[in-house]
Amino acid sequence: MGVSRTDLFTKEQNGLAQMAKVLAHPARIAILQHLIKTNACINGDLVQELGLAQATISQHLRELKEIGIVQGTIEGVSMSYCIAPEKWNEFKRLFNELFDQLETVDKKNCC
């Protein structure tokens, strides 16, 4: 597979694509849903909740943290994670802007 031509697209398009890429794994969606439900979590809880290995959970959390949608704090030997509200709202706004564009399209002229 060739190199992606991200230079052909705007900063906003590349950013939205990166957000979508991070969300495009069912384990990450499950992690986000669990964090939303509990409003905070210890990594070990995720292992029990999702049934995935600790290393796998850590890898997915790292991806979510890198994009900024999850934040974590160290508490002794455990790491607690939660949704980063500002980044969550940014994701929501950007995806809503994309989805809302269809409302302005003339639906009668669709193929």
Steps between C-alpha positions, in 0.01 A plus 500: 500500500631844408561800717189698584488840329391702801651813343206506256255566783435780747622492857137456611443206264819329617407563864151359461639195319749441781220522757291254299799265470550492876129430554495228232564207731226326701724462807555877511127561468442254785763678711337838435155361581629354827672826595181694424292256706732503802627860459846374608675169494808310602675308225441168680124560485522518123675164484215342699229692313624434146676168542808620311860462615655779706753571223222532241300737721813709559568522127146622427512747790828635364335567163206674668735706717716602203201654324401662832150356546606311814708632786665306778650557842732281705364393839759287675567202275177546305409729216152655499345608173207719405356678198670835432192726480648776283632257240176298513304816423739584215449153348125541536502844339718397205304184422169684540620769257581228248169319545297822502630593153258252345204700627594778257523265198203479263383145578278485189807511272668203664584200281 
